Amino acid sequence: MMGRESKETTLITGGTGFLGSHLVARFLAEGRRVVALARNREGMSAAQRMVRLLDWLKVPQNLRRRLEILEADLEVPRGGLDPDTIMDLQNKVDECVHCASDTSFAVGKREQVQRVNVQGLENLLDLLAGSRCRRLHLISTAYVAGKQVGKCSEDLPPEDGIGDVFKDALDTTRFHNVYEQSKHRAEHVAMQRCAVIGMGLTIYRPSIVYGDSRTGRTLAFNALYHPVRAVHYFRKLYTEDILRHGGRKAGALGIHLDADGTLHLPIRVLGGDGCGVNLIPVDFFLRAFQAIRDTADPNGVYHIVNPRNTFISEIVTFTNRFFQLTGLRSLPGGEDLPRNGLELLFDRHVQAYGAYMRDARVFDRTRAEAVLNPVGVVCPAFTYKVFAACMRFAVDVDWGRRLWSDTTTPVTASKQKTSSC
């Protein structure tokens, strides 16, 4: 289908997000017409944000004529769109990819996460009710499994009493954070609503998505990047202390700089026993999404995951090598051992990701691999070469601060309308 224009139109929510923007670019490259729902933010209109992303993704100008950008807000009924725009949308959208999501883990943001991940989906389905849209592609997460131990199936998890209204508090017996709980609920909302309106439902459950496995380029610097960024910060901070201020603070923490520039940074990372983190690159996610989307059956749940978890000890080894460090090491178990001041600071910094850094869950891939294996879609191994490409890019753009320094943002998108996602 590449290079051939399609008469079908795909609605993509969250078009200015990490996965959403990549999917917009992929669908345009396939020759499809795309309507991207996005919102204004940080002093930029939805159109300006979308064009900036298309520039960054190097989408040719001739492909952009098939893109329509709608400024909408799925946190309000029907996206805040006017009746004429809604009617136009309902009459031309053939399928919808729902990427819009709030990935916050914080309990204090529970209401916001609920509005985006649960109520936002409800509002989207209200918008699509009565339309020609025949299939919903829901981008969920493998971590709807919550605190489940062992194999997590490619089926909807049981509701177990979670009713039509999102719970007032985090269910800490079943979920690690509000994000997991909200995505769990969203899957059930989608299943119930799609069944009522006769719409096919495909649920995609990626694990932790990082940058491109070949170039390292990414738009998001959380998850995998978060603990590594903390180590990089410590390296810069204490190297400067040693070189410019005599190293008094560094010495008190047992940090020292060798003649060859290697920094000894004594941090024991709690790595768990036989656990690790499930990582997939964005390029694999896109290939897997396309293969699953092209299947004849519009219904099903698919885990888009790595068949092998990466042990924290491996990431620690990669980090030592890339940043020229010693002293950083993985500590299996040991949660009850005394921690030094530097370790306590590191622990607080990465606390939200602890459940994913020491993950014992195993994600069933039977349904996904039945689709992916025949077409040769395989998750690349997370090697040092891949790690180095990702971290080199992250450091070059200062963990996102200089991401747009070489990107122009002319507002040239076609058929811009206003009214977020």
C-alpha positions, 0 to 999 in steps of 0.5 A: 500500500506504500505510495498508493493513495487510499480513499479511506480515512483514519482518525488518530487521537493523541496525534502530537504524542510519541506513538500518535505522531509516529502513527500519523507519519506511518499512515500518511506514508501508506497513502491514507487520509488522516484526521489528527485530533490534537490540542493547543499547548505551550503557546502553540496551536494544534496545527503548529505542534503537528507540523513541528512533529512532521518536520522532525519525523521528516514527512515529505510535504507532498504527503501532508496534503492528506492530513487534516488537523482538528483542534479538539479536547476529548476531556469534554463531551464530543471533543468540544467540536461543533455539530457541522464538524462532527457530522463531517467527521462521522461521514468520512472516518472509516477507522480510529486509532486511539492513542491519546493518554495520560501516562502519569503514575502519581496518585495526586493526578488520579482525576486527570488520568481518569479524565484522559484515559477513561472519560476521554475514551467515552467521549470519543466513542460518543463522537463516533456513535452513528458514524461510518467508523467500523473499527477502533484500534485502542493503544493500551499497555501490557501493564493493565495486568497490574500486580498479576504474577506469572503469565499475563494472557492476551485477553481482557483482565477480569473487572472484579467489581470495577463498575461503570464509575472509576474508583475513588482511590487507587486499588493498591492490591491490584495495580501499581499506579493510577495509570495501570488502573485507568488503562485497565478500565479503559479496555473494558469501556471499549469492549462494552461500548464497541459491542453496543455500537457494532464496532470492531475492537483491536487492543494493542498492548505495548510494554515500555517503548524507547527510541528507534533501535537504529538511530536512537531518535525519540520524542520521549525521555521517561521510563528507560531514560529516567534512571539513566538520566539520573546517573548522567546528572550525578556524573556531571555534578560530581565531576564538576565538584572534583575539577572545580571545587576540590571534590569535598562533596564528592569525597564525602560520598566515596566518589572519585575521578581517575586519571583516565576520566573514569568516575567512581560512582558508588550506587547499588541499583536494586535489580531484583532476583531474576527480574528485568524490564520489558523494552521495545523500540518504537520502530518495532511497535510500528511494524507490529501495529501495521501487521496486526492492523492488516489482519482480517479479524478486527477483534482481539488483544495483542501483546507487543512486547519483547520476548526477553526481559532485559536485566537491570544488571545489563543496563547497569553494565551498559551505563557504566560503559557508555558514561565511563563509570565504575561503582554503579552495580546491580544489587539482586534483592537487598531492599533491606540493606542500609543505603548511602546518601547517594543511593537514597537520592537515586532511589527516590528519583526512580521510585515510580519505575521500581515495579517495571525495573524489577518486573517478574511478569511474563506476557503471553505472545501467542496471538501476536506472534501468530500474526507477526512471525509469518511476516518476519516482524521480530523485536530487536535485541536490546544490545549495547549498540542499541543502548548507546544509540539511544543515550547518545541521542538523548545526551545530544538533545539534553534529554529533550531540552534541545529537541527542537533546536534544529526544527523549523515550524512553518504552519502549512498543514492543510484544512486546519480547524479549531475547537485536544487530545 
